[in-house]
């Protein structure tokens, strides 16, 4: 019998192993918009740096609500219908260029995702966001979903519905 990884281990592996986060936003036209972007975690917050040319960026600036998901790669998933994933419902906050944390957050993004960020930093249409989770759900497979609780969203409560 093979032991299944714990929810704690699985969540940590997703957060460390994924380089991009999927975003779902709601447009002013009432339609949902999806996208993805590289990210880093700053504590529990998800940090993204995105262009205003993207629909999801304009949505975030307009209403500040976003669903952010990290999901395991299809190539390593044992069951395509039940891929391991974590979803956070978030409030998006713009990090202003004069904020003391601005440079350090961009440095963290560049450290994780490479030198292209040094070019993007100088473009005026890019906006730095802090996505602050208000709710989280970790899905490990069929019947294995956990609401994420606590101030660090790393306490696990078995979900009766996902």
Secondary structure by P-SEA (a helix, b strand, c coil): ccccccaaaaaaaaaacccbbbbbbbccccbbbbbbbbbbbcccbbbbbbbcccaaaaaaacccbbbbbbbcccccccccccccccccbbbbbbbcccccaaaaaaaaaaaaccaaaaaaaacccbbbbbbccccccccccccbbbbbbccccccccccccc
